[in-house]
Amino acid sequence: MKKAGWFFGALCGLLLLAGCGNSNTSQNQNGTTTASDPQTVYMNNCSSCHGGDRQGAMGPSLQKIGEKMNKDEILQVLENGKGSMPAQSHIPQDQREKLADWLIGQP
């Protein structure tokens, strides 16, 4: 029974990490690849846990996150992770800063 619990926990952890993957590129309206658009960075790296409209899913809601956290606090979480959220240090620093600004500006 303990083995089944351990296996289930490990499987959940792997699924969580897989869902927070690193797909940093997409195509803009001109058909060129862009990775610096903060909404694209969010959709590629955050939406699987926080939801496409930031309403929360596996992770907490990020709607009105600017009322709860400032930019430095958001960057700290992105760089180091928090709780079950892994660090998003694979996202370049300039993109993390744009993402933090974008999140703060969202309703």
A tleap script that builds the chain and sets N, CA, C and O, in Angstrom:
source leaprc.protein.ff14SB
mol = sequence {
  NMET LYS LYS ALA GLY TRP PHE PHE GLY ALA
  LEU CYS GLY LEU LEU LEU LEU ALA GLY CYS
  GLY ASN SER ASN THR SER GLN ASN GLN ASN
  GLY THR THR THR ALA SER ASP PRO GLN THR
  VAL TYR MET ASN ASN CYS SER SER CYS HIE
  GLY GLY ASP ARG GLN GLY ALA MET GLY PRO
  SER LEU GLN LYS ILE GLY GLU LYS MET ASN
  LYS ASP GLU ILE LEU GLN VAL LEU GLU ASN
  GLY LYS GLY SER MET PRO ALA GLN SER HIE
  ILE PRO GLN ASP GLN ARG GLU LYS LEU ALA
  ASP TRP LEU ILE GLY GLN CPRO
}
set mol.1.N position { 0.818 -1.190 0.000 }
set mol.1.CA position { 0.000 0.000 0.000 }
set mol.1.C position { 0.868 1.263 0.000 }
set mol.1.O position { 0.549 2.244 -0.672 }
set mol.2.N position { 1.975 1.229 0.765 }
set mol.2.CA position { 2.865 2.382 0.794 }
set mol.2.C position { 3.500 2.619 -0.566 }
set mol.2.O position { 3.719 3.763 -0.964 }
set mol.3.N position { 3.797 1.534 -1.283 }
set mol.3.CA position { 4.396 1.672 -2.610 }
set mol.3.C position { 3.424 2.357 -3.564 }
set mol.3.O position { 3.836 3.187 -4.375 }
set mol.4.N position { 2.149 2.020 -3.478 }
set mol.4.CA position { 1.149 2.631 -4.358 }
set mol.4.C position { 1.040 4.124 -4.071 }
set mol.4.O position { 0.941 4.922 -5.003 }
set mol.5.N position { 1.057 4.511 -2.811 }
set mol.5.CA position { 0.992 5.930 -2.451 }
set mol.5.C position { 2.208 6.690 -2.932 }
set mol.5.O position { 2.090 7.799 -3.452 }
set mol.6.N position { 3.387 6.092 -2.760 }
set mol.6.CA position { 4.611 6.729 -3.218 }
set mol.6.C position { 4.595 6.880 -4.734 }
set mol.6.O position { 4.961 7.931 -5.259 }
set mol.7.N position { 4.172 5.835 -5.437 }
set mol.7.CA position { 4.115 5.871 -6.893 }
set mol.7.C position { 3.151 6.956 -7.361 }
set mol.7.O position { 3.468 7.716 -8.276 }
set mol.8.N position { 1.977 7.033 -6.737 }
set mol.8.CA position { 0.989 8.043 -7.112 }
set mol.8.C position { 1.547 9.448 -6.883 }
set mol.8.O position { 1.363 10.327 -7.725 }
set mol.9.N position { 2.217 9.668 -5.767 }
set mol.9.CA position { 2.815 10.969 -5.481 }
set mol.9.C position { 3.885 11.341 -6.494 }
set mol.9.O position { 3.948 12.482 -6.952 }
set mol.10.N position { 4.720 10.376 -6.838 }
set mol.10.CA position { 5.767 10.629 -7.829 }
set mol.10.C position { 5.164 10.929 -9.197 }
set mol.10.O position { 5.638 11.814 -9.910 }
set mol.11.N position { 4.125 10.196 -9.557 }
set mol.11.CA position { 3.453 10.423 -10.837 }
set mol.11.C position { 2.843 11.820 -10.887 }
set mol.11.O position { 2.969 12.512 -11.897 }
set mol.12.N position { 2.184 12.239 -9.813 }
set mol.12.CA position { 1.601 13.586 -9.764 }
set mol.12.C position { 2.685 14.654 -9.899 }
set mol.12.O position { 2.495 15.649 -10.598 }
set mol.13.N position { 3.815 14.449 -9.234 }
set mol.13.CA position { 4.916 15.397 -9.337 }
set mol.13.C position { 5.458 15.506 -10.750 }
set mol.13.O position { 5.743 16.604 -11.228 }
set mol.14.N position { 5.600 14.377 -11.414 }
set mol.14.CA position { 6.080 14.392 -12.800 }
set mol.14.C position { 5.089 15.076 -13.727 }
set mol.14.O position { 5.488 15.821 -14.622 }
set mol.15.N position { 3.806 14.829 -13.521 }
set mol.15.CA position { 2.794 15.487 -14.347 }
set mol.15.C position { 2.800 16.994 -14.127 }
set mol.15.O position { 2.631 17.759 -15.076 }
set mol.16.N position { 2.993 17.423 -12.891 }
set mol.16.CA position { 3.074 18.847 -12.597 }
set mol.16.C position { 4.244 19.484 -13.331 }
set mol.16.O position { 4.093 20.538 -13.950 }
set mol.17.N position { 5.395 18.857 -13.266 }
set mol.17.CA position { 6.566 19.395 -13.956 }
set mol.17.C position { 6.394 19.381 -15.468 }
set mol.17.O position { 6.822 20.315 -16.146 }
set mol.18.N position { 5.780 18.346 -16.001 }
set mol.18.CA position { 5.564 18.270 -17.447 }
set mol.18.C position { 4.609 19.358 -17.907 }
set mol.18.O position { 4.766 19.892 -19.005 }
set mol.19.N position { 3.638 19.689 -17.100 }
set mol.19.CA position { 2.664 20.719 -17.455 }
set mol.19.C position { 3.243 22.114 -17.449 }
set mol.19.O position { 2.686 23.016 -18.075 }
set mol.20.N position { 4.331 22.308 -16.766 }
set mol.20.CA position { 4.982 23.611 -16.691 }
set mol.20.C position { 6.187 23.624 -17.612 }
set mol.20.O position { 7.261 24.091 -17.231 }
set mol.21.N position { 6.015 23.123 -18.800 }
set mol.21.CA position { 7.108 22.961 -19.748 }
set mol.21.C position { 7.632 24.250 -20.316 }
set mol.21.O position { 7.116 25.332 -20.036 }
set mol.22.N position { 8.655 24.123 -21.110 }
set mol.22.CA position { 9.346 25.267 -21.679 }
set mol.22.C position { 9.149 25.300 -23.185 }
set mol.22.O position { 9.978 24.797 -23.944 }
set mol.23.N position { 8.067 25.883 -23.600 }
set mol.23.CA position { 7.816 26.101 -25.012 }
set mol.23.C position { 7.751 27.603 -25.202 }
set mol.23.O position { 6.678 28.196 -25.091 }
set mol.24.N position { 8.889 28.227 -25.488 }
set mol.24.CA position { 8.998 29.673 -25.440 }
set mol.24.C position { 8.687 30.387 -26.739 }
set mol.24.O position { 8.716 31.618 -26.758 }
set mol.25.N position { 8.396 29.703 -27.807 }
set mol.25.CA position { 8.215 30.393 -29.068 }
set mol.25.C position { 6.823 30.179 -29.623 }
set mol.25.O position { 6.166 29.177 -29.342 }
set mol.26.N position { 6.387 31.141 -30.416 }
set mol.26.CA position { 5.127 31.046 -31.143 }
set mol.26.C position { 5.252 31.944 -32.360 }
set mol.26.O position { 6.270 32.608 -32.552 }
set mol.27.N position { 4.220 31.961 -33.171 }
set mol.27.CA position { 4.258 32.827 -34.339 }
set mol.27.C position { 3.329 34.005 -34.124 }
set mol.27.O position { 2.207 33.842 -33.645 }
set mol.28.N position { 3.807 35.212 -34.486 }
set mol.28.CA position { 2.947 36.376 -34.389 }
set mol.28.C position { 2.136 36.514 -35.669 }
set mol.28.O position { 2.169 35.619 -36.513 }
set mol.29.N position { 1.410 37.615 -35.833 }
set mol.29.CA position { 0.540 37.794 -36.995 }
set mol.29.C position { 1.309 37.817 -38.309 }
set mol.29.O position { 0.756 37.477 -39.355 }
set mol.30.N position { 2.562 38.208 -38.267 }
set mol.30.CA position { 3.378 38.247 -39.477 }
set mol.30.C position { 3.992 36.900 -39.810 }
set mol.30.O position { 4.664 36.760 -40.831 }
set mol.31.N position { 3.768 35.901 -38.956 }
set mol.31.CA position { 4.321 34.582 -39.200 }
set mol.31.C position { 5.736 34.406 -38.691 }
set mol.31.O position { 6.333 33.345 -38.871 }
set mol.32.N position { 6.287 35.447 -38.051 }
set mol.32.CA position { 7.627 35.320 -37.506 }
set mol.32.C position { 7.547 34.827 -36.064 }
set mol.32.O position { 6.550 35.029 -35.371 }
set mol.33.N position { 8.600 34.192 -35.646 }
set mol.33.CA position { 8.624 33.618 -34.302 }
set mol.33.C position { 8.930 34.694 -33.274 }
set mol.33.O position { 9.843 35.500 -33.453 }
set mol.34.N position { 8.156 34.697 -32.194 }
set mol.34.CA position { 8.383 35.632 -31.102 }
set mol.34.C position { 8.315 34.886 -29.782 }
set mol.34.O position { 7.478 34.004 -29.595 }
set mol.35.N position { 9.187 35.242 -28.890 }
set mol.35.CA position { 9.169 34.609 -27.577 }
set mol.35.C position { 9.060 35.642 -26.471 }
set mol.35.O position { 8.946 35.274 -25.302 }
set mol.36.N position { 9.092 36.926 -26.808 }
set mol.36.CA position { 9.144 37.943 -25.769 }
set mol.36.C position { 7.790 38.541 -25.425 }
set mol.36.O position { 7.691 39.295 -24.457 }
set mol.37.N position { 6.747 38.234 -26.178 }
set mol.37.CA position { 5.419 38.731 -25.859 }
set mol.37.C position { 4.988 38.119 -24.530 }
set mol.37.O position { 4.913 36.895 -24.423 }
set mol.38.N position { 4.699 38.941 -23.504 }
set mol.38.CA position { 4.401 38.374 -22.189 }
set mol.38.C position { 3.175 37.465 -22.166 }
set mol.38.O position { 3.141 36.501 -21.401 }
set mol.39.N position { 2.179 37.751 -22.981 }
set mol.39.CA position { 1.011 36.870 -23.010 }
set mol.39.C position { 1.391 35.501 -23.574 }
set mol.39.O position { 0.904 34.477 -23.095 }
set mol.40.N position { 2.252 35.478 -24.582 }
set mol.40.CA position { 2.724 34.213 -25.144 }
set mol.40.C position { 3.566 33.456 -24.124 }
set mol.40.O position { 3.428 32.242 -23.973 }
set mol.41.N position { 4.436 34.177 -23.426 }
set mol.41.CA position { 5.247 33.543 -22.382 }
set mol.41.C position { 4.330 32.938 -21.328 }
set mol.41.O position { 4.562 31.817 -20.876 }
set mol.42.N position { 3.286 33.671 -20.932 }
set mol.42.CA position { 2.327 33.156 -19.947 }
set mol.42.C position { 1.644 31.894 -20.471 }
set mol.42.O position { 1.595 30.879 -19.776 }
set mol.43.N position { 1.121 31.955 -21.687 }
set mol.43.CA position { 0.387 30.808 -22.232 }
set mol.43.C position { 1.289 29.581 -22.356 }
set mol.43.O position { 0.836 28.458 -22.133 }
set mol.44.N position { 2.548 29.782 -22.705 }
set mol.44.CA position { 3.467 28.661 -22.905 }
set mol.44.C position { 4.046 28.097 -21.615 }
set mol.44.O position { 4.476 26.944 -21.588 }
set mol.45.N position { 4.067 28.882 -20.553 }
set mol.45.CA position { 4.767 28.454 -19.349 }
set mol.45.C position { 3.922 28.427 -18.085 }
set mol.45.O position { 4.305 27.784 -17.107 }
set mol.46.N position { 2.795 29.103 -18.082 }
set mol.46.CA position { 2.041 29.278 -16.837 }
set mol.46.C position { 0.601 28.783 -16.913 }
set mol.46.O position { 0.040 28.348 -15.907 }
set mol.47.N position { 0.001 28.847 -18.098 }
set mol.47.CA position { -1.438 28.601 -18.220 }
set mol.47.C position { -1.850 27.176 -17.873 }
set mol.47.O position { -2.990 26.948 -17.468 }
set mol.48.N position { -0.952 26.221 -18.022 }
set mol.48.CA position { -1.343 24.842 -17.717 }
set mol.48.C position { -1.653 24.666 -16.234 }
set mol.48.O position { -2.426 23.781 -15.869 }
set mol.49.N position { -1.073 25.478 -15.390 }
set mol.49.CA position { -1.360 25.393 -13.949 }
set mol.49.C position { -2.254 26.529 -13.457 }
set mol.49.O position { -3.060 26.326 -12.548 }
set mol.50.N position { -2.127 27.713 -14.039 }
set mol.50.CA position { -2.869 28.878 -13.559 }
set mol.50.C position { -4.070 29.224 -14.432 }
set mol.50.O position { -4.788 30.178 -14.132 }
set mol.51.N position { -4.303 28.479 -15.497 }
set mol.51.CA position { -5.459 28.690 -16.361 }
set mol.51.C position { -5.202 29.718 -17.445 }
set mol.51.O position { -4.416 30.647 -17.263 }
set mol.52.N position { -5.872 29.541 -18.573 }
set mol.52.CA position { -5.702 30.426 -19.717 }
set mol.52.C position { -6.093 31.863 -19.441 }
set mol.52.O position { -5.525 32.785 -20.026 }
set mol.53.N position { -7.065 32.065 -18.550 }
set mol.53.CA position { -7.455 33.432 -18.203 }
set mol.53.C position { -7.030 33.785 -16.774 }
set mol.53.O position { -7.593 34.684 -16.150 }
set mol.54.N position { -6.030 33.061 -16.271 }
set mol.54.CA position { -5.419 33.300 -14.964 }
set mol.54.C position { -6.377 33.058 -13.801 }
set mol.54.O position { -6.136 33.545 -12.696 }
set mol.55.N position { -7.460 32.312 -14.031 }
set mol.55.CA position { -8.467 32.076 -13.000 }
set mol.55.C position { -8.034 31.024 -11.992 }
set mol.55.O position { -8.682 30.850 -10.960 }
set mol.56.N position { -6.959 30.331 -12.276 }
set mol.56.CA position { -6.492 29.276 -11.384 }
set mol.56.C position { -6.970 27.926 -11.868 }
set mol.56.O position { -8.035 27.817 -12.475 }
set mol.57.N position { -6.212 26.932 -11.610 }
set mol.57.CA position { -6.545 25.538 -11.933 }
set mol.57.C position { -5.809 24.717 -10.884 }
set mol.57.O position { -6.224 24.668 -9.725 }
set mol.58.N position { -4.729 24.078 -11.283 }
set mol.58.CA position { -3.890 23.368 -10.319 }
set mol.58.C position { -3.178 24.388 -9.420 }
set mol.58.O position { -2.979 24.149 -8.229 }
set mol.59.N position { -2.803 25.519 -10.006 }
set mol.59.CA position { -2.169 26.601 -9.251 }
set mol.59.C position { -3.196 27.665 -8.903 }
set mol.59.O position { -4.318 27.625 -9.408 }
set mol.60.N position { -2.836 28.613 -8.050 }
set mol.60.CA position { -3.792 29.642 -7.635 }
set mol.60.C position { -4.119 30.625 -8.749 }
set mol.60.O position { -3.399 30.727 -9.742 }
set mol.61.N position { -5.213 31.340 -8.564 }
set mol.61.CA position { -5.614 32.385 -9.496 }
set mol.61.C position { -4.561 33.487 -9.514 }
set mol.61.O position { -4.008 33.850 -8.476 }
set mol.62.N position { -4.294 34.009 -10.697 }
set mol.62.CA position { -3.396 35.149 -10.838 }
set mol.62.C position { -4.164 36.396 -11.253 }
set mol.62.O position { -3.560 37.421 -11.568 }
set mol.63.N position { -5.489 36.318 -11.254 }
set mol.63.CA position { -6.284 37.501 -11.553 }
set mol.63.C position { -6.094 38.505 -10.424 }
set mol.63.O position { -6.123 38.142 -9.248 }
set mol.64.N position { -5.901 39.756 -10.783 }
set mol.64.CA position { -5.665 40.848 -9.834 }
set mol.64.C position { -4.458 40.584 -8.935 }
set mol.64.O position { -4.423 41.023 -7.785 }
set mol.65.N position { -3.474 39.867 -9.464 }
set mol.65.CA position { -2.285 39.546 -8.670 }
set mol.65.C position { -1.518 40.812 -8.287 }
set mol.65.O position { -0.820 40.832 -7.274 }
set mol.66.N position { -1.646 41.863 -9.092 }
set mol.66.CA position { -0.981 43.127 -8.782 }
set mol.66.C position { -1.497 43.781 -7.514 }
set mol.66.O position { -0.820 44.636 -6.942 }
set mol.67.N position { -2.696 43.392 -7.059 }
set mol.67.CA position { -3.233 43.910 -5.800 }
set mol.67.C position { -2.672 43.153 -4.601 }
set mol.67.O position { -2.785 43.614 -3.465 }
set mol.68.N position { -2.068 41.993 -4.853 }
set mol.68.CA position { -1.571 41.142 -3.769 }
set mol.68.C position { -0.053 41.116 -3.686 }
set mol.68.O position { 0.520 40.945 -2.610 }
set mol.69.N position { 0.593 41.290 -4.840 }
set mol.69.CA position { 2.054 41.192 -4.896 }
set mol.69.C position { 2.601 42.320 -5.759 }
set mol.69.O position { 1.955 42.750 -6.714 }
set mol.70.N position { 3.809 42.804 -5.415 }
set mol.70.CA position { 4.452 43.792 -6.276 }
set mol.70.C position { 5.364 43.069 -7.276 }
set mol.70.O position { 5.498 41.846 -7.234 }
set mol.71.N position { 5.979 43.829 -8.157 }
set mol.71.CA position { 6.798 43.232 -9.214 }
set mol.71.C position { 7.949 42.409 -8.645 }
set mol.71.O position { 8.219 41.309 -9.126 }
set mol.72.N position { 8.622 42.928 -7.634 }
set mol.72.CA position { 9.752 42.193 -7.057 }
set mol.72.C position { 9.314 40.862 -6.460 }
set mol.72.O position { 10.028 39.867 -6.579 }
set mol.73.N position { 8.151 40.834 -5.821 }
set mol.73.CA position { 7.644 39.587 -5.240 }
set mol.73.C position { 7.299 38.573 -6.327 }
set mol.73.O position { 7.577 37.383 -6.185 }
set mol.74.N position { 6.693 39.048 -7.409 }
set mol.74.CA position { 6.366 38.158 -8.527 }
set mol.74.C position { 7.648 37.605 -9.145 }
set mol.74.O position { 7.739 36.411 -9.429 }
set mol.75.N position { 8.634 38.473 -9.351 }
set mol.75.CA position { 9.910 38.022 -9.917 }
set mol.75.C position { 10.588 37.001 -9.010 }
set mol.75.O position { 11.186 36.041 -9.495 }
set mol.76.N position { 10.498 37.200 -7.709 }
set mol.76.CA position { 11.086 36.254 -6.755 }
set mol.76.C position { 10.466 34.868 -6.928 }
set mol.76.O position { 11.179 33.864 -6.936 }
set mol.77.N position { 9.133 34.810 -7.067 }
set mol.77.CA position { 8.450 33.525 -7.255 }
set mol.77.C position { 8.838 32.915 -8.597 }
set mol.77.O position { 9.084 31.712 -8.680 }
set mol.78.N position { 8.894 33.732 -9.651 }
set mol.78.CA position { 9.275 33.213 -10.963 }
set mol.78.C position { 10.694 32.649 -10.945 }
set mol.78.O position { 10.954 31.606 -11.545 }
set mol.79.N position { 11.593 33.319 -10.275 }
set mol.79.CA position { 12.995 32.908 -10.271 }
set mol.79.C position { 13.268 31.713 -9.363 }
set mol.79.O position { 14.116 30.879 -9.680 }
set mol.80.N position { 12.560 31.621 -8.240 }
set mol.80.CA position { 12.880 30.604 -7.236 }
set mol.80.C position { 11.786 29.572 -7.014 }
set mol.80.O position { 12.020 28.559 -6.355 }
set mol.81.N position { 10.602 29.811 -7.550 }
set mol.81.CA position { 9.479 28.934 -7.275 }
set mol.81.C position { 8.913 29.212 -5.894 }
set mol.81.O position { 9.479 29.983 -5.120 }
set mol.82.N position { 7.788 28.573 -5.595 }
set mol.82.CA position { 7.164 28.739 -4.277 }
set mol.82.C position { 6.210 27.580 -4.071 }
set mol.82.O position { 5.375 27.302 -4.932 }
set mol.83.N position { 6.322 26.909 -2.952 }
set mol.83.CA position { 5.466 25.758 -2.687 }
set mol.83.C position { 5.675 24.697 -3.757 }
set mol.83.O position { 6.801 24.260 -3.992 }
set mol.84.N position { 4.593 24.285 -4.402 }
set mol.84.CA position { 4.705 23.252 -5.437 }
set mol.84.C position { 5.047 23.821 -6.813 }
set mol.84.O position { 5.252 23.064 -7.762 }
set mol.85.N position { 5.109 25.157 -6.927 }
set mol.85.CA position { 5.457 25.764 -8.216 }
set mol.85.C position { 6.966 25.726 -8.411 }
set mol.85.O position { 7.714 26.235 -7.576 }
set mol.86.N position { 7.419 25.124 -9.511 }
set mol.86.CA position { 8.862 25.101 -9.771 }
set mol.86.C position { 9.361 26.465 -10.241 }
set mol.86.O position { 8.592 27.266 -10.772 }
set mol.87.N position { 10.635 26.717 -10.045 }
set mol.87.CA position { 11.261 27.936 -10.551 }
set mol.87.C position { 11.100 27.991 -12.064 }
set mol.87.O position { 11.155 26.968 -12.746 }
set mol.88.N position { 10.904 29.182 -12.568 }
set mol.88.CA position { 10.778 29.387 -14.011 }
set mol.88.C position { 12.027 30.096 -14.537 }
set mol.88.O position { 11.942 30.955 -15.414 }
set mol.89.N position { 13.171 29.730 -13.997 }
set mol.89.CA position { 14.431 30.378 -14.353 }
set mol.89.C position { 14.862 30.090 -15.785 }
set mol.89.O position { 15.784 30.727 -16.294 }
set mol.90.N position { 14.197 29.128 -16.447 }
set mol.90.CA position { 14.499 28.874 -17.861 }
set mol.90.C position { 13.978 30.004 -18.751 }
set mol.90.O position { 14.398 30.132 -19.902 }
set mol.91.N position { 13.065 30.822 -18.220 }
set mol.91.CA position { 12.577 31.990 -18.958 }
set mol.91.C position { 13.621 33.089 -18.771 }
set mol.91.O position { 13.984 33.398 -17.636 }
set mol.92.N position { 14.110 33.682 -19.852 }
set mol.92.CA position { 15.125 34.734 -19.719 }
set mol.92.C position { 14.648 35.877 -18.813 }
set mol.92.O position { 13.455 36.175 -18.747 }
set mol.93.N position { 15.591 36.504 -18.126 }
set mol.93.CA position { 15.284 37.564 -17.159 }
set mol.93.C position { 14.416 38.667 -17.762 }
set mol.93.O position { 13.446 39.095 -17.135 }
set mol.94.N position { 14.747 39.135 -18.969 }
set mol.94.CA position { 13.960 40.220 -19.560 }
set mol.94.C position { 12.517 39.790 -19.801 }
set mol.94.O position { 11.602 40.601 -19.658 }
set mol.95.N position { 12.302 38.536 -20.162 }
set mol.95.CA position { 10.941 38.041 -20.369 }
set mol.95.C position { 10.206 37.873 -19.043 }
set mol.95.O position { 9.000 38.113 -18.973 }
set mol.96.N position { 10.916 37.463 -17.986 }
set mol.96.CA position { 10.285 37.373 -16.659 }
set mol.96.C position { 9.840 38.753 -16.195 }
set mol.96.O position { 8.772 38.892 -15.598 }
set mol.97.N position { 10.648 39.777 -16.464 }
set mol.97.CA position { 10.284 41.141 -16.071 }
set mol.97.C position { 9.063 41.619 -16.845 }
set mol.97.O position { 8.156 42.218 -16.266 }
set mol.98.N position { 9.032 41.360 -18.147 }
set mol.98.CA position { 7.861 41.736 -18.950 }
set mol.98.C position { 6.625 40.975 -18.492 }
set mol.98.O position { 5.531 41.537 -18.437 }
set mol.99.N position { 6.796 39.701 -18.165 }
set mol.99.CA position { 5.683 38.889 -17.681 }
set mol.99.C position { 5.148 39.446 -16.364 }
set mol.99.O position { 3.935 39.546 -16.185 }
set mol.100.N position { 6.035 39.807 -15.449 }
set mol.100.CA position { 5.605 40.377 -14.166 }
set mol.100.C position { 4.837 41.676 -14.386 }
set mol.100.O position { 3.790 41.886 -13.774 }
set mol.101.N position { 5.348 42.551 -15.254 }
set mol.101.CA position { 4.640 43.801 -15.564 }
set mol.101.C position { 3.272 43.514 -16.169 }
set mol.101.O position { 2.283 44.154 -15.813 }
set mol.102.N position { 3.218 42.553 -17.081 }
set mol.102.CA position { 1.957 42.192 -17.740 }
set mol.102.C position { 0.957 41.656 -16.721 }
set mol.102.O position { -0.210 42.048 -16.729 }
set mol.103.N position { 1.409 40.763 -15.844 }
set mol.103.CA position { 0.515 40.199 -14.828 }
set mol.103.C position { -0.043 41.288 -13.921 }
set mol.103.O position { -1.229 41.273 -13.592 }
set mol.104.N position { 0.796 42.228 -13.518 }
set mol.104.CA position { 0.351 43.318 -12.649 }
set mol.104.C position { -0.711 44.164 -13.341 }
set mol.104.O position { -1.632 44.659 -12.691 }
set mol.105.N position { -0.588 44.331 -14.647 }
set mol.105.CA position { -1.528 45.160 -15.396 }
set mol.105.C position { -2.826 44.480 -15.784 }
set mol.105.O position { -3.718 45.125 -16.335 }
set mol.106.N position { -2.952 43.191 -15.509 }
set mol.106.CA position { -4.157 42.451 -15.900 }
set mol.106.C position { -5.242 42.588 -14.833 }
set mol.106.O position { -4.946 42.690 -13.642 }
set mol.107.N position { -6.499 42.589 -15.276 }
set mol.107.CA position { -7.615 42.684 -14.307 }
set mol.107.C position { -7.790 41.402 -13.517 }
set mol.107.O position { -8.677 41.316 -12.668 }
savepdb mol mol.pdb
quit
